[in-house]
Amino acid sequence: NEIYFTSGGSEADNQAIRSAALFGAKKGKKHLISTKIEHHAVLHSCEAIERLGYPVSYLMPTADGVITEDALGGMISNTTRLVSVMFANNEIGTIQPIKELCKAAHLHGALFHTDAVQAIGHVAVDVQKLGVDMLSASAHKFYGPKGIGFLYIRKGTNILPYIDGGTQERRNRAGTENVASIVGMATALKENCVSMSKNITYVQGLENLLLDSLETSHISFARNGGDQKLPGLISLSFAGAKGEVILHRMDLMGIYISTGSACNNTNIEISHVLQAICLEETLAKGTIRISLGKNNTREDVEHIVNSLTKILH
């Protein structure tokens, strides 16, 4: 009774932020707090709320990408309606101290939402222990079908409906449910939760192999994201290199990665996450992200390392 099906993580984030804000305005609590390193589904939702006259404040992370209790404590007030902090960052993998941040929000009478799209199905997430009021998830991130997700809303949490029309989802999200995808999502999530411990050990082993092999190859790199990170999400910076060049050359070798920047014909735009953690420019421009999952193999890792070695030496 606390799960509301959506079209994915983006819709769940939008519903949590916009619906909570609209209800809060009725009670005189219009202030929202988020962070500078959120997914754009959260950042753009906050920008939309700002255009409607709702004040939004943005927390800055540490150099490791962590949002601290002290930072939140210095920004929150009794007029704050909602605090939204992602569970784990989608670019550098940093896992946030959600339980502590949630407690700080509740001390000021604010709701707490977490975008857990990157984390659900990959690390243990217990909404009761965390105390969160809302949590977003997306099926395709844990090997389920695309175009389906859910928003957890704790019983007793007051928000306004996101889509009006019918009575579906207990009047909080009108529209015919995508039953086939919901079943696929539930099956995928169950399989990942049952094998989670085994998957974490396996993926962490692949990650360790990749990092050790890079060091053995005498490739100089910096690892972003601190110590508490998602297994398999690896953000690496190579000083003086160009992430876009690495990406395209890896693509030709049959390996698909992401970068920490986006380029057009004249400029390279460094990702908002790397800017927020104040990563120096020479490293930020040479940042790539490698994502390893349960279906990857040691041979895949060896191919990645051999390819990077050819490109960077």
Sequence and secondary structure as in RCSB ss.txt:
>XXXX:A:sequence
NEIYFTSGGSEADNQAIRSAALFGAKKGKKHLISTKIEHHAVLHSCEAIERLGYPVSYLMPTADGVITEDALGGM
ISNTTRLVSVMFANNEIGTIQPIKELCKAAHLHGALFHTDAVQAIGHVAVDVQKLGVDMLSASAHKFYGPKGIGF
LYIRKGTNILPYIDGGTQERRNRAGTENVASIVGMATALKENCVSMSKNITYVQGLENLLLDSLETSHISFARNG
GDQKLPGLISLSFAGAKGEVILHRMDLMGIYISTGSACNNTNIEISHVLQAICLEETLAKGTIRISLGKNNTRED
VEHIVNSLTKILH
>XXXX:A:secstr
  EEEESSHHHHHHHHHHHHHHHHHHTT  EEEEETTS HHHHHHHHHHHHTT  EEEE   TTS   HHHHHTT
  TTEEEEE  SB TTT BB  HHHHHHHHHHTT EEEEE TTTTTTS   HHHH  SEEEEEGGGGT  TT EE
EEE TT     SB SS GGGGTB S   HHHHHHHHHHHHHHHHTHHHHHHHHHHHHHHHHHHHHHTT   EEES
 SSB TTEEEEE TT  HHHHHHHHHHTT   EESEEE SS EEE HHHHHTT  HHHHTTEEEEE  TT  HHH
HHHHHHHHHHHH 
